[in-house]
Amino acid sequence: MIGVALKGLLGRKLRASLTAIAIVLGIAMVSGTYVLTDTIKAGFSGLFTTVYQGADAIVSGRSAIGGGDQNGPGLAPSFDETLLPRVRALPDVADAGGNVAYPTLLVGRNGKVMAAQAGGLGFGIDPKRADDAIDPLKLVSGRWPTNGTQIAIDVATSEKKNFAVGDMIGAVASGAAHRYRIAGIVKLGDASIGGTTLAVFDLATGQRIFHKQGKLDTIYVKSKSGVAPPKLISELRGILPPTAQVRSAAAQAKHDTDNTSSFTSIIQDFLLAFAGIALFVGSFVIANTLSITIAQRTREFATLRTLGATRRQVLRSVIVEALVIGFLASVVGLFAGLGLAKLLNQLFVALGIDLPKASTVFATRTIVVSLVLGTVVTLLASLRPAFRATRVEPIAAAREGALLPPSRLARFGLPFALVTSAAAIALLLFGALDSSATTKQRLLAIGGGVLILFFGVALLAPRLVTPLARVLGAAGARFGGTPGRLAQQNAMRAPSRTAATASALMIGLALVTVVAVLAAGLKSRFEGSVHALFHADYALTSQNGFIPTGIASANALAHAPGVEVVSSVRAGEAKVFGKRIGITGTDAQMPRVISIDWVPGSAHVPPFVSKDYAKKHGLHVGSPLTLQVPSGRTLRLTIRGIIDPPKGGSPFTDVTIPNAVFDRAYANPANLYSFIKMTGGVTSENTTRLNTALQRFPDAKVQTEGQFEKSQEQGITLLLNLLYVLLSLSIVVSLFGIVNTLILTVFERTRELGMLRAVGMTRRQVRNMIRYESVVTALIGAALGIPIGIGLGALVGHAIAYPAFTIPWGTIVVFVVAAVIAGLLAAIFPARRAGRLNVLEALQYE
Amino acid sequence: MQARDLVRRYGEGATAVEALRGISLEVQAGELVAVMGPSGSGKSTLMHILAGLDKPTSGTVTIAGEEITSLDDRKLTLLRRRHIGFVFQFFNLLPMLTAEENVLLPLSIAGTKPEQRWLDDLLSRTGIDNRRTHRPSELSGGQQQRVAIARSLVSRPTILFADEPTGNLDSRTGGEILDLLRESVDAYGQTTVMVTHEARAAAIADRVLFIADGLIVRELERATAQQVLDVMAGLDA
């Protein structure tokens, strides 16, 4: 019996592979995600291992408030350089080298910064100690920079941007940009550093341009041979100041890798979520394709039954078939994932996320998860069709045109669909409206509700297909002549089949609509905030708009002609009420450029806190506020104001302190935004004046309100595009669902098509008929999915306390047009097959 | 309609099988010709070639003055629209269309409108006048074949091909369908070629062609069922 199943499968290769495609795509996404993120993790791990391979112990700055361990602005503080000779003097230390570091961008020949998205690392190192194999930076060619006019850059920049030893290149750290002569080309460790650039200076220059005079950020320690790392570490601990810490090289590499792997894990979960959606859609496609093929094989099952096969054997043969298809599809998907990983990586690089990568990692976990998941999903999707196959009576073997008997549960179909949909809606409403539940519970309720809703609507859909096809097929029926009219009727002919096919597309379209609705709300809210807040003429940010930039650029503007006010927002981290939070700094001028909604009783100056934060911690104007900063210092301030920030985004975090205090507390203060008011407002002369004043600060850019709004929205747009691309995979899966259904339908209607051709239908009319049917199916998917998406968008928006609800009509029109195009694409192959039918064979076909 | 020296060979070389080995025939306007023969005699192949559904290995077929064996698919389709009607053994109606819509299908595919008087006359003559809005699933086999015949006549084709029109019907209904075919020849002068293996069906024809092994072996005019049976018995022997 199993042999029969397998031989039957071989005899229906096309139909079997049609079923498989949905699984192949979903599993490719699963496997591709694992391969990509494993490769990135291995890349980071390889990078950090080689970075520290020359040293036995690493001394680094320690943030008093925890967390920030990197050398970013306002994060780990530097320590005094006098620590280095004391480390060297330790009895078990053979040698030690130190460096300073600060984010530094290289400036290209066009005067613009490179790698504004990926960022750049800057180091100041001791050239005399550089070659002793302790320091992670290795010279590839040329020499180390030895004075304030020289720089070394990374291999990738040198190759990609065509900079050689002896060329001049600009670099900008926390102050103004300078030009340096390239003394050497270097690499960091032995692994890829992704899109990040390197700028290396001699120690004194580094300390000067990073504003870290007399400081070091890292010391690499090499022990005498035979000294156990714990001994070395405890010796080092004895002389460290409180703002420094020591780890063995292995521990440091692991620590750095762990820091990054939490980030790669987020990427992994994020991508896996989309793989899950694609598989979910795929399971609809498989269930439908199997239902159709099983219906077409009614007589075959009946014949098996007349030959003595039991129901159980019929069931087993269908399930074995599904298992084989699922397993083979998973194997193909597993390997397709290798290619997809490369595509995903290119997608990320295109979006400005260029991460370090090792050679491709193909883990056992990837193989096991992909194969098991694909097989199990196919198996589950096959259960319902398999049970229906067992309902075939042997007598059907003798009947012309025998039909599959309805499922035993069919008469409960409508109540079950209604109950499911009602349960889903109840869950959704709970998630969206019950404000007593936690956000996590609410989002879980919404997530579960969405899944169940898709099932419920898919179950209801057969009843909606006929009216929908009547409306949506009207244009085709009106203008498409007989092929259009027949297509409309064909779509209504097997409502459950059309419904299942359209439901798969519905899921993808509903999700993109949710994304579009949320993004539109976010944008309109954000724009509302900007319009309400922005009283300045210009804004100044870093080139990419969200990385803080050194305060020198804003200071340079203060003296530019025509400038009346420059007021900045600093950003840093501090521990407040026992919790590490982001804080901002500003000055008393801020109300002149940003409209702030003050709670009555506030003095319009910092320190101020947000209304919600004040409520949460019982703060009032006049309350004391204590902050601990990374260097370990404690700031004791008195709250002077409470603000009511707009919902769509505020330049200030919950706690804002005066810039004067900020600059004393943080070693390298940086601005998130600066706002500028000028005599005469926005004019081209004023813009020119500002740009002239900023000539030496290529890392910063001046923008008008509109430009600022656009550039700040880029993040949303980027995320939006990423979500669209990732969701498009599940839409592609559902398109294959349409392709499957149409091909199987064409197969089933062979004789009918033959008759139509015999009575005078041209090939083109046949092809058009299939195309119209495909478009009608796609439009049904859109008609179900888009309203669901809008509703869900409103609910989700409500659940995440996000009141703006905007229907992006333009985008929705695009989605509908895309659905039509998708329908046409899906019809290409089936229409061609239908058109090619040999009339004679079609008529003789049994 | 004329056919000359039709040869249809399947396969190549030594294994080639000749279904037709050189058949020529002529069908006059308003004539009902039955093609008879044992199974495997080549009668279906002959009809398919005459109707332009299959191409002969050699030989020509002329319908309404046009040589059809060299036409491309599109021209053939257009020729079918204007000049050829079909009646199939299995009716081949579209299940989602009503009887009337099925009848009108050839016209609507061609994008032309029916003439109301002609349609009414046709529907009443084929006896489906009061079944217009029924779907095929609501009709008996005989009624379905009546719809199929009306469909084949609606475009007033130059020639109508009927392929075992009674093959799927009980004998009483089959007789009624044969009467209807004969009536359409008499009333409308509808030129008809019918392939059948039933002597009773052949008996309504003006002329019966007997085919065996790819050749026309006998021809009878206005034969009775008994005469046909006698010839068939001779062929089988």
Interface residues (C-beta under 8 A of the other chain):
Chain A: E400 G481 T482 P483 R485 L486 Q489 N490 M492 R493 R751 E752 G754 M755 L756 R757 A758 V759 G760 M761 T762 R763 Q765 V839 L840 L843
Chain B: H48 A51 L53 D54 D73 R74 T77 L78 R80 R81 G85 F86 F88 F90 N92 L94 P95 M96 L97 L105 P106 S108 I109 A110 G111 R151 S152 S155
